[in-house]
């Protein structure tokens, strides 16, 4: 799979959990400002994201930033399914997510990328005490094959959520499975 470089999305190393954690922490602190170096939540969030990414075989880990938003973490991976995806796979996935939607899922939509790949998008508001932010998952389906590109964007604060989601949309629109 190939993706375009999108301004505001900065990939980090996926060489090891430690390097991913270190680079995520550095980029988040740079985006939030020098005073945030004293926020222990940043290191914890970076470690959690790095462990999650490596535990699931992610091929993309990045910090997403916009001047009007707090930084978010993006994790992307390719998932291979056992049977070829058919023309109705996106509709079936959307329907499944809508039927299984709990209180966290606010909206499930379906779209297409620039190259015509179907995309299913699920927006979650993570309800906990204290609230743990917003999450957007975009699943791009290679309807002529057995691959799914799964992207998860997570913002701990939700500040500037629409701007961050727009950056993810720009990235997702560039997915190319032909390579």
GINOR-V863827 format. One record per residue. RES is the residue in three letters. PSI is psi in radians with two decimals (NA if undefined). NEAR is the number of other ideal C-beta (glycine too) atoms within 8 Angstrom. Layout:
res=RES psi=PSI near=NEAR
res=RES psi=PSI near=NEAR
//
This chain:
res=UNK psi=2.48 near=10
res=UNK psi=2.51 near=7
res=UNK psi=2.60 near=10
res=UNK psi=2.71 near=6
res=UNK psi=2.24 near=5
res=UNK psi=2.15 near=9
res=UNK psi=2.33 near=4
res=UNK psi=-0.21 near=8
res=UNK psi=1.97 near=13
res=UNK psi=1.88 near=9
res=UNK psi=2.64 near=6
res=UNK psi=2.95 near=12
res=UNK psi=2.47 near=7
res=UNK psi=0.43 near=11
res=UNK psi=-0.73 near=5
res=UNK psi=2.85 near=7
res=UNK psi=-0.73 near=9
res=UNK psi=-0.77 near=7
res=UNK psi=-0.66 near=11
res=UNK psi=-0.82 near=18
res=UNK psi=-0.81 near=13
res=UNK psi=-0.81 near=9
res=UNK psi=-0.68 near=10
res=UNK psi=-0.84 near=16
res=UNK psi=-0.83 near=11
res=UNK psi=-0.83 near=8
res=UNK psi=-0.68 near=13
res=UNK psi=-0.75 near=15
res=UNK psi=-0.74 near=12
res=UNK psi=-0.71 near=6
res=UNK psi=-0.64 near=10
res=UNK psi=-0.31 near=11
res=UNK psi=2.73 near=6
res=UNK psi=-0.57 near=5
res=UNK psi=-0.40 near=6
res=UNK psi=-0.13 near=10
res=UNK psi=-0.40 near=6
res=UNK psi=0.01 near=5
res=UNK psi=1.87 near=7
res=UNK psi=-0.33 near=6
res=UNK psi=-0.49 near=7
res=UNK psi=-0.85 near=12
res=UNK psi=-0.69 near=9
res=UNK psi=-0.80 near=8
res=UNK psi=-0.71 near=12
res=UNK psi=-0.73 near=15
res=UNK psi=-0.81 near=10
res=UNK psi=-0.79 near=8
res=UNK psi=-0.74 near=15
res=UNK psi=-0.77 near=14
res=UNK psi=-0.74 near=9
res=UNK psi=-0.81 near=10
res=UNK psi=-0.83 near=13
res=UNK psi=-0.63 near=12
res=UNK psi=-0.40 near=6
res=UNK psi=0.12 near=8
res=UNK psi=0.61 near=6
res=UNK psi=2.47 near=12
res=UNK psi=-0.17 near=8
res=UNK psi=2.21 near=12
res=UNK psi=2.28 near=15
res=UNK psi=2.79 near=11
res=UNK psi=2.31 near=14
res=UNK psi=2.18 near=15
res=UNK psi=2.61 near=11
res=UNK psi=2.52 near=10
res=UNK psi=-0.45 near=4
res=UNK psi=0.26 near=5
res=UNK psi=2.73 near=13
res=UNK psi=2.60 near=11
res=UNK psi=2.68 near=12
res=UNK psi=2.86 near=13
res=UNK psi=2.38 near=15
res=UNK psi=2.30 near=16
res=UNK psi=2.30 near=14
res=UNK psi=2.52 near=13
res=UNK psi=2.76 near=12
res=UNK psi=2.31 near=9
res=UNK psi=2.31 near=8
res=UNK psi=2.32 near=6
res=UNK psi=2.81 near=9
res=UNK psi=-0.56 near=3
res=UNK psi=2.64 near=5
res=UNK psi=2.50 near=7
res=UNK psi=2.37 near=12
res=UNK psi=-3.11 near=6
res=UNK psi=-0.34 near=4
res=UNK psi=0.15 near=6
res=UNK psi=-0.74 near=11
res=UNK psi=-0.77 near=12
res=UNK psi=-0.71 near=8
res=UNK psi=-0.73 near=8
res=UNK psi=-0.80 near=11
res=UNK psi=-0.80 near=12
res=UNK psi=-0.73 near=8
res=UNK psi=-0.82 near=8
res=UNK psi=-0.69 near=12
res=UNK psi=-0.73 near=8
res=UNK psi=-0.61 near=6
res=UNK psi=-0.03 near=6
res=UNK psi=2.20 near=8
res=UNK psi=-2.84 near=5
res=UNK psi=-0.44 near=4
res=UNK psi=-0.59 near=9
res=UNK psi=2.08 near=11
res=UNK psi=-0.66 near=6
res=UNK psi=2.48 near=7
res=UNK psi=2.20 near=12
res=UNK psi=2.92 near=7
res=UNK psi=2.44 near=10
res=UNK psi=-2.97 near=7
res=UNK psi=2.59 near=6
res=UNK psi=3.09 near=12
res=UNK psi=-0.58 near=5
res=UNK psi=0.08 near=6
res=UNK psi=0.09 near=5
res=UNK psi=2.38 near=12
res=UNK psi=2.54 near=11
res=UNK psi=2.35 near=14
res=UNK psi=2.27 near=14
res=UNK psi=2.23 near=13
res=UNK psi=2.19 near=10
res=UNK psi=2.28 near=12
res=UNK psi=2.47 near=11
res=UNK psi=2.01 near=10
res=UNK psi=1.85 near=10
res=UNK psi=2.01 near=6
res=UNK psi=-3.14 near=6
res=UNK psi=1.81 near=3
res=UNK psi=2.84 near=4
res=UNK psi=2.47 near=9
res=UNK psi=0.36 near=6
res=UNK psi=-2.75 near=10
res=UNK psi=2.64 near=11
res=UNK psi=2.42 near=12
res=UNK psi=2.22 near=13
res=UNK psi=2.31 near=11
res=UNK psi=2.19 near=13
res=UNK psi=2.03 near=12
res=UNK psi=2.24 near=14
res=UNK psi=2.27 near=13
res=UNK psi=1.50 near=12
res=UNK psi=-0.20 near=11
res=UNK psi=0.13 near=5
res=UNK psi=-2.57 near=8
res=UNK psi=0.37 near=9
res=UNK psi=2.56 near=11
res=UNK psi=2.37 near=12
res=UNK psi=2.08 near=15
res=UNK psi=2.12 near=12
res=UNK psi=2.31 near=15
res=UNK psi=2.09 near=10
res=UNK psi=2.24 near=15
res=UNK psi=2.19 near=12
res=UNK psi=2.18 near=16
res=UNK psi=-0.52 near=10
res=UNK psi=-0.49 near=6
res=UNK psi=-0.07 near=10
res=UNK psi=2.15 near=7
res=UNK psi=0.45 near=10
res=UNK psi=-0.76 near=10
res=UNK psi=-0.66 near=6
res=UNK psi=-0.73 near=10
res=UNK psi=-0.75 near=15
res=UNK psi=-0.62 near=11
res=UNK psi=-0.72 near=8
res=UNK psi=-0.73 near=13
res=UNK psi=-0.73 near=15
res=UNK psi=-0.71 near=9
res=UNK psi=-0.73 near=9
res=UNK psi=-0.84 near=13
res=UNK psi=-0.61 near=13
res=UNK psi=-0.28 near=8
res=UNK psi=0.01 near=12
res=UNK psi=2.33 near=13
res=UNK psi=1.91 near=9
res=UNK psi=-0.16 near=10
res=UNK psi=-0.25 near=3
res=UNK psi=NA near=5
//
